[in-house]
Amino acid sequence: MDKPKVAAKAPAKVEVEEGKKYAWCSCGLSESQPFCDGKHKGTGFVPVVFTAEKSEACYFCQCKHSANGMLCDGSHNDLPDDA
């Protein structure tokens, strides 16, 4: 698998909690989008693990094409309809 699967063409709004760790799915295969459930094994992809610095709403990329990594930058708007 050389390219991630587009899980959705819209960001996932998640209220993160200060100090809590999260693992964002980078492959698009997880059934627990936008977070990792281990389905990346054997694909060459790994989750992006981070700790929330503050409690706030975050918009996580689900198309897996954002230039902002795990945070949505609107790239899903430029994907072809069949992506």
Backbone bond lengths (Angstrom), bond angles and torsions (degrees), N, CA, C in turn:
res aa  C-N    CA-C-N  psi(-1)  N-CA   C-N-CA  omega(-1)  CA-C   N-CA-C  phi
1 M - - - 1.462 - - 1.522 107.39 -
2 D 1.328 117.02 113.32 1.456 119.63 -178.04 1.525 113.90 -102.18
3 K 1.317 117.38 -18.67 1.463 121.83 178.14 1.522 108.89 -125.55
4 P 1.325 116.93 146.53 1.459 119.28 178.15 1.527 111.38 -71.41
5 K 1.304 115.36 154.27 1.465 121.92 175.12 1.532 108.43 -81.68
6 V 1.315 116.74 137.90 1.465 120.75 174.62 1.521 106.89 -75.26
7 A 1.328 116.33 111.91 1.457 120.81 -179.00 1.533 111.10 -79.23
8 A 1.336 116.32 -35.47 1.466 122.10 178.83 1.522 108.14 -164.86
9 K 1.323 115.90 155.81 1.464 121.20 178.85 1.520 111.39 -102.20
10 A 1.308 115.04 42.32 1.457 122.41 175.87 1.523 107.19 -158.36
11 P 1.324 117.46 149.74 1.458 119.23 177.98 1.523 111.55 -72.88
12 A 1.324 115.34 160.39 1.465 121.37 174.57 1.527 107.67 -104.58
13 K 1.324 116.79 118.88 1.467 120.70 177.42 1.528 107.70 -81.84
14 V 1.326 115.37 123.92 1.462 121.23 -178.93 1.524 108.27 -132.32
15 E 1.314 115.92 132.27 1.465 121.33 173.77 1.525 106.80 -85.67
16 V 1.339 116.20 105.46 1.458 120.05 179.54 1.519 109.49 -88.20
17 E 1.348 115.51 155.84 1.455 121.26 -177.93 1.522 110.32 -112.15
18 E 1.312 116.12 133.33 1.458 122.13 179.57 1.527 110.72 -50.89
19 G 1.343 115.88 130.83 1.452 121.48 177.10 1.517 115.64 84.81
20 K 1.329 117.97 -10.67 1.463 121.50 -178.83 1.530 110.23 -86.60
21 K 1.347 116.08 141.57 1.463 121.34 178.17 1.523 110.33 -90.29
22 Y 1.344 115.11 143.54 1.455 122.85 178.75 1.523 108.17 -133.42
23 A 1.323 117.10 149.32 1.464 122.30 177.58 1.522 107.99 -124.40
24 W 1.332 115.84 103.34 1.464 122.67 -178.62 1.520 110.11 -77.73
25 C 1.315 116.62 134.68 1.464 123.11 178.52 1.522 109.21 -74.24
26 S 1.334 116.72 122.09 1.467 120.71 179.05 1.530 112.73 -99.60
27 C 1.339 117.04 -13.00 1.469 120.13 -175.59 1.531 113.32 -93.16
28 G 1.326 117.03 -24.45 1.460 121.32 -178.72 1.518 114.50 87.38
29 L 1.328 118.27 0.05 1.461 121.49 -177.03 1.526 113.83 -89.63
30 S 1.312 117.43 -17.54 1.462 121.32 -176.51 1.523 111.95 -59.74
31 E 1.305 115.53 139.91 1.471 120.87 174.22 1.524 110.74 -87.14
32 S 1.334 116.53 -2.40 1.466 122.70 -179.61 1.520 110.75 -110.44
33 Q 1.341 117.63 37.88 1.463 122.74 -176.66 1.523 110.82 -52.71
34 P 1.315 117.87 140.37 1.454 127.16 8.41 1.526 113.29 -91.17
35 F 1.323 117.03 11.87 1.454 120.42 -174.64 1.522 112.94 -103.61
36 C 1.323 114.49 157.86 1.461 123.09 -175.27 1.533 111.91 -73.44
37 D 1.341 114.72 139.70 1.460 120.42 172.32 1.538 111.47 -124.77
38 G 1.341 116.22 12.43 1.455 120.90 176.62 1.514 116.25 92.65
39 K 1.322 118.06 -0.55 1.468 121.00 -178.31 1.531 113.42 -68.64
40 H 1.332 118.09 -9.27 1.466 122.54 179.48 1.528 112.62 -73.30
41 K 1.299 118.15 -13.95 1.475 120.84 -174.25 1.517 110.80 -54.19
42 G 1.340 115.16 127.40 1.450 121.68 179.94 1.521 114.49 86.60
43 T 1.334 118.04 2.21 1.468 121.12 -176.82 1.521 113.31 -99.89
44 G 1.324 117.56 -17.41 1.455 120.97 -173.56 1.523 112.79 92.01
45 F 1.327 117.03 -8.89 1.463 121.70 176.90 1.526 109.28 -91.62
46 V 1.319 115.96 153.32 1.462 122.01 174.81 1.524 108.08 -135.09
47 P 1.320 117.34 152.52 1.465 119.07 177.99 1.529 110.79 -70.87
48 V 1.319 115.70 156.93 1.457 122.20 174.75 1.527 106.48 -99.81
49 V 1.330 115.49 112.56 1.465 120.95 -177.40 1.526 108.81 -97.07
50 F 1.322 116.02 133.73 1.454 120.39 177.17 1.516 110.31 -146.82
51 T 1.316 115.01 159.91 1.457 122.28 176.40 1.523 107.64 -112.40
52 A 1.323 116.47 126.91 1.464 120.83 -179.32 1.531 109.85 -65.75
53 E 1.326 115.43 128.62 1.460 120.57 179.43 1.517 112.34 -79.36
54 K 1.334 115.86 -24.64 1.462 120.34 176.88 1.521 108.93 -153.45
55 S 1.298 116.23 161.49 1.459 121.53 176.76 1.521 107.84 -79.05
56 E 1.339 116.13 122.86 1.455 121.32 -177.67 1.524 110.10 -167.94
57 A 1.315 116.04 170.41 1.463 121.54 174.39 1.521 108.06 -85.63
58 C 1.332 115.99 131.69 1.464 122.05 175.85 1.524 107.77 -122.55
59 Y 1.307 115.71 146.68 1.464 122.17 177.78 1.526 108.23 -109.70
60 F 1.338 114.91 100.78 1.454 121.50 -175.54 1.524 111.46 -85.43
61 C 1.332 115.21 135.11 1.459 122.13 178.09 1.530 110.22 -65.45
62 Q 1.320 115.96 132.54 1.461 121.02 174.83 1.526 111.92 -115.63
63 C 1.347 116.64 -9.46 1.468 118.67 177.34 1.520 110.73 -84.78
64 K 1.334 116.76 -17.11 1.468 124.28 176.67 1.522 112.96 69.14
65 H 1.340 117.52 22.42 1.461 122.34 179.32 1.530 112.83 -120.39
66 S 1.318 118.72 6.24 1.463 122.31 -177.18 1.526 111.97 -66.34
67 A 1.311 116.46 136.57 1.464 121.28 173.75 1.526 110.30 -72.82
68 N 1.329 116.67 -12.34 1.470 122.18 177.96 1.522 111.78 -93.03
69 G 1.327 117.40 18.65 1.466 119.99 -179.50 1.515 111.04 66.40
70 M 1.314 116.50 -118.36 1.460 120.05 -174.84 1.529 113.69 -77.45
71 L 1.325 117.70 -14.81 1.461 120.27 -179.12 1.529 111.06 -98.20
72 C 1.307 115.68 136.03 1.463 122.29 -176.62 1.523 111.62 -62.75
73 D 1.339 115.18 136.91 1.468 120.84 173.83 1.532 111.46 -122.79
74 G 1.327 116.82 10.19 1.459 121.17 179.12 1.515 113.88 89.76
75 S 1.331 117.98 3.53 1.481 120.89 -178.77 1.523 112.62 -56.67
76 H 1.323 117.24 -26.94 1.468 120.23 -179.14 1.539 111.41 -61.13
77 N 1.331 116.72 -24.07 1.466 120.66 179.94 1.521 112.49 -70.39
78 D 1.333 117.22 -20.41 1.465 121.95 -178.43 1.519 113.63 -99.71
79 L 1.323 118.19 -0.09 1.461 121.23 -179.82 1.517 111.02 -76.73
80 P 1.324 117.74 145.90 1.468 119.96 176.67 1.531 110.94 -64.66
81 D 1.316 116.46 157.45 1.471 120.71 -177.27 1.528 112.91 -59.45
82 D 1.318 117.20 -29.71 1.464 119.53 -176.86 1.530 113.31 -89.98
83 A 1.334 117.88 7.01 1.475 121.41 179.37 1.511 110.81 -77.43
